[in-house]
Amino acid sequence: MMPCVQAVGSITRYSMGAKNSKNEDTVEQGAEPPPSPVPKGAVNRRRRCSVSAEVDASKAPRVKKVVPKTDAQLKDIEKAISRCFLFSSLCEAQRKEVVDSMEERRYQSGDAVIEEGGPGDFFYVTGSGELEVFIAGKNNDEPLRTLKSGDAFGELALMYNSPRTATVKAVTGCLVWALDRTTFRHTILEAGQQRRQKYEVFLANVEILKRANLSATDIAQLADAVEPIAFADGDTIIKEGDDDRSLFKFYIVEDGEARAYVHEDGEEVLMSHLHPGDHFGEKALVEKTPRTATVKAHGPLKCAALSIAGFERLMEERGVGPTNIARGFNDRGTQKRRMEVVG
């Protein structure tokens, strides 16, 4: 789940979740993108702005920022960013640069971390405590979202050189990790663009998405929303009977092999082999039922995952409902018994 991208003003949770989702991404609901022009090379999105914006082309030498930290602080940062999808595309060197550059900041209940209309100078990841998101004139001035450990916010103003479009206030005593604008643009933004380009190529060749007749813009949105997830041999990806829809995802095999099983007469029976380009998990999405099969990794496995909320939203907004996607798969005759029925 996309996953820790949707941005609202200056706030973002990553995974392209639905409006009312608690665990998937869409922060600042109802917010519109900032009025400043979208940079050349960016994809203009109605509800979602992510790390696909233009990367700073400047190649001028720069001195990497290093803020001294204790071992305990380093562990705290790693714990916080491990929950945030935005950091999943960073290589080891980029991740180290981000961790080295982050500054610890503490706030008391009622303090404003960022204010609507203010300058975009830092990107933030919540370390501990709770914060609330407000937009003037929205939701009767009640909070739009609560941010907790691992939630990120503040990137949109940095990406588009625009003022903050939301206010974030501490509800409790909070610790946040702040990343300066320069480091953000030279690491996270660049890595995000590279990741999006890679997934655009991959997703454009996935059969189920070809039949959905998605445009290049739709594919770009999907590339921003999917979350790369790696599994070890034997890991259970989805489990038969699971009915916690808040954790459901739609999966596309990117590399490796997965196997689908069902229980019959108390035994686990192999139903299908899933290879790169194959997908699973949409049956529970379409039919709103518990998982109907178990899928496990057979050897090292990498999947591109999309939250159910994100899958539904993307397809419904484009006039292609999830039911139509599943029906299109079944129409393929020889593929009818494949594990599109998985999950």
BELWOFEN-V49137 format. One record per residue. N is the residue number from 1. PHI is phi in radians with two decimals (* if undefined). OMEGA is omega in whole degrees, -180 to 180 (* if undefined). BURIAL is I if it has 9 or more other ideal C-beta (glycine too) atoms within 8 Angstrom, else O. Layout:
BEGIN
n={N,N}
phi={PHI,PHI}
omega={OMEGA,OMEGA}
burial={BURIAL,BURIAL}
END
This chain:
BEGIN
n={1,2,3,4,5,6,7,8,9,10,11,12,13,14,15,16,17,18,19,20,21,22,23,24,25,26,27,28,29,30,31,32,33,34,35,36,37,38,39,40,41,42,43,44,45,46,47,48,49,50,51,52,53,54,55,56,57,58,59,60,61,62,63,64,65,66,67,68,69,70,71,72,73,74,75,76,77,78,79,80,81,82,83,84,85,86,87,88,89,90,91,92,93,94,95,96,97,98,99,100,101,102,103,104,105,106,107,108,109,110,111,112,113,114,115,116,117,118,119,120,121,122,123,124,125,126,127,128,129,130,131,132,133,134,135,136,137,138,139,140,141,142,143,144,145,146,147,148,149,150,151,152,153,154,155,156,157,158,159,160,161,162,163,164,165,166,167,168,169,170,171,172,173,174,175,176,177,178,179,180,181,182,183,184,185,186,187,188,189,190,191,192,193,194,195,196,197,198,199,200,201,202,203,204,205,206,207,208,209,210,211,212,213,214,215,216,217,218,219,220,221,222,223,224,225,226,227,228,229,230,231,232,233,234,235,236,237,238,239,240,241,242,243,244,245,246,247,248,249,250,251,252,253,254,255,256,257,258,259,260,261,262,263,264,265,266,267,268,269,270,271,272,273,274,275,276,277,278,279,280,281,282,283,284,285,286,287,288,289,290,291,292,293,294,295,296,297,298,299,300,301,302,303,304,305,306,307,308,309,310,311,312,313,314,315,316,317,318,319,320,321,322,323,324,325,326,327,328,329,330,331,332,333,334,335,336,337,338,339,340,341,342,343}
phi={*,*,*,*,*,-2.36,-2.14,-2.21,0.91,-1.83,-2.01,-2.58,-2.08,-1.93,2.60,1.05,-1.55,-1.44,-1.07,-1.80,-1.26,-1.54,-1.91,-1.74,-1.57,-3.07,-1.80,0.66,-1.22,1.44,-1.33,-1.75,-1.04,-1.09,-1.26,-1.17,-1.05,-1.29,-1.05,-1.02,1.68,-1.49,-1.71,-1.42,-2.11,-1.27,-2.04,-2.37,-2.18,-2.42,-1.44,-1.64,-1.23,-1.05,-1.53,-1.01,-1.46,-1.11,-1.88,-1.08,-1.03,-2.48,-1.64,-1.21,-1.45,-2.30,-1.79,-0.99,-2.49,-1.41,-1.05,-1.12,-1.14,-1.06,-1.14,-1.09,-1.14,-1.04,-1.12,-1.17,-1.33,-1.15,-1.57,-1.86,-1.03,-0.99,-1.56,-1.20,-1.62,-1.36,-1.36,-1.05,-1.15,-1.17,-1.09,-1.11,-1.11,-1.13,-1.08,-1.07,-1.47,-1.21,-2.02,-1.40,-2.35,-2.09,-2.34,-1.67,-0.93,1.68,-1.21,-1.63,-1.40,-2.32,-2.20,-0.96,1.59,-1.37,-1.32,-1.67,-2.05,-2.41,-1.87,-2.23,-2.21,-1.27,-1.58,-2.73,1.55,-2.26,-2.29,-2.18,-1.84,-2.27,-2.27,-1.00,1.45,-1.85,0.98,0.95,1.08,-1.54,-1.07,-1.55,-2.82,-1.85,-1.84,-2.23,-0.91,1.63,-1.34,-1.93,-2.76,1.73,-1.40,-1.14,-1.11,-1.27,-1.22,-1.98,0.90,-2.07,-1.16,-1.08,-1.94,-2.72,-1.97,-2.12,-2.10,-1.28,-1.57,-2.18,-1.05,-2.27,-2.07,-2.21,-1.85,-1.82,-2.03,-1.20,-0.99,-1.09,-1.12,-0.98,-1.23,-1.52,-2.13,-1.10,-1.13,-1.15,-1.11,-1.12,-1.16,-1.10,-1.11,-1.07,-1.06,-1.11,-1.30,-1.06,-1.13,-1.12,-1.20,-1.12,-1.88,-1.46,-1.00,-1.08,-1.40,-1.06,-1.24,-1.40,0.95,-1.31,-1.37,-1.05,-1.16,-1.08,-1.09,-1.11,-1.08,-1.13,-1.08,-1.22,-1.49,-1.22,-2.02,-1.26,-2.27,-1.84,-2.24,-1.57,-0.94,1.57,-1.09,-1.56,-1.58,-2.29,-2.19,-0.98,1.63,-1.12,-2.18,-1.47,-1.13,-1.11,-1.82,-1.17,-2.42,-1.79,-2.08,-2.17,-1.23,-1.73,-2.72,1.74,-2.38,-2.11,-2.27,-1.85,-2.31,-2.26,-1.61,-2.34,0.93,1.40,-2.05,-1.55,-1.91,-1.22,-1.94,-2.83,-1.82,-2.03,-2.11,-0.88,1.68,-1.32,-2.33,-2.78,1.82,-1.49,-1.07,-1.15,-1.16,-1.21,-1.63,0.96,-2.15,-1.11,-1.03,-1.81,-2.73,-1.91,-2.13,-2.19,-1.31,-1.93,1.55,-1.01,-2.39,-2.22,-2.18,-1.72,-2.00,-2.31,-1.05,-1.03,-1.04,-1.18,-1.09,-1.09,-1.14,-1.09,-1.22,-1.17,-1.13,-1.69,1.32,-2.13,-1.22,-0.97,-1.10,-1.13,-1.08,-1.12,-1.11,-1.08,-1.17,-1.11,-1.20,-1.42,1.18,-1.11,-1.58,-0.96,-1.63,-1.25,-1.47,-1.16,-1.40,-1.26,1.51}
omega={*,*,*,*,168,-177,174,-176,-177,-175,179,162,-170,172,175,-178,179,-175,-175,-179,178,-172,-178,-168,158,179,-179,-178,178,-179,175,178,-179,-175,-178,-178,176,-177,177,178,180,175,-177,-177,-179,-173,-168,175,-174,-172,-178,-178,-176,177,178,-176,-178,178,-178,179,178,179,-180,-178,177,178,-178,-179,174,177,179,179,178,178,179,-180,-180,179,-178,-175,178,180,-173,-177,-176,-176,-173,-177,-179,172,-176,-179,179,179,179,180,179,-179,180,-174,-173,179,177,175,-179,-178,176,178,180,179,175,177,171,-179,179,-179,-179,-179,177,-176,-179,172,-172,170,-179,177,179,-179,-179,177,178,-177,179,169,-177,178,-180,174,-179,180,173,-179,179,-175,172,-180,-179,-176,180,178,-178,178,174,-173,-171,179,178,-178,-171,179,-177,176,175,179,176,175,176,-178,177,175,177,170,-173,168,176,176,-175,178,-176,-176,-176,179,179,-176,-177,-180,-174,-177,180,180,179,179,179,179,-180,-180,179,-177,175,179,-178,-175,180,-179,176,-170,-177,-180,174,-178,178,179,179,178,177,178,178,179,178,177,180,179,177,-171,-176,-179,176,-180,179,179,176,180,178,179,175,-178,171,-175,179,179,180,-179,178,-174,180,-179,-177,174,173,-172,170,180,-180,-180,-180,-178,172,178,-178,-177,169,178,176,-180,176,180,179,-175,179,-178,-173,171,-178,-175,-178,-177,176,-176,178,176,-175,-179,179,178,-175,-173,179,-179,172,177,-177,179,175,177,-179,176,175,-170,178,-174,175,180,167,-173,178,179,178,-180,180,179,180,-177,-179,-177,-178,180,-179,178,179,-176,178,179,179,178,-179,180,179,179,-178,-178,-176,172,-176,-179,-170,-174,-179,-170,155,175,179,168,*}
burial={I,I,I,I,I,I,I,I,I,I,I,I,I,I,I,I,I,I,O,O,I,O,O,I,I,I,I,I,I,I,I,O,I,I,O,O,O,O,I,O,O,I,O,O,I,O,O,I,I,I,I,I,I,O,I,O,O,O,O,O,O,O,O,O,I,O,O,O,O,O,O,O,I,I,O,I,I,I,I,I,I,O,I,I,I,I,I,I,I,I,O,O,O,I,I,O,I,I,I,I,I,I,I,I,I,O,I,O,O,O,I,O,I,I,O,I,O,O,O,I,O,I,I,I,I,I,I,O,I,I,I,I,I,I,I,O,O,I,I,O,O,O,O,I,I,I,I,O,I,I,I,I,I,I,I,I,I,I,I,I,O,I,I,I,I,I,I,I,I,I,I,O,I,I,I,I,I,I,I,I,I,O,I,I,I,I,I,I,I,I,I,I,I,I,I,I,I,I,I,I,O,I,I,I,O,I,O,I,I,I,I,I,O,I,O,O,O,I,I,I,I,I,I,I,I,I,I,I,I,O,I,O,O,O,I,O,I,I,O,I,O,I,O,O,O,O,O,I,I,I,I,I,I,I,O,I,I,I,I,I,I,I,I,O,O,O,O,O,O,O,I,I,O,I,O,O,I,I,I,I,I,I,I,I,I,I,O,O,O,O,I,I,I,I,I,I,I,I,O,I,I,I,I,I,I,I,I,I,I,I,I,I,I,I,I,I,O,I,O,I,O,I,O,I,I,I,O,I,I,I,O,O,O,O,I,O,O,I,I,I,O,I,I}
END
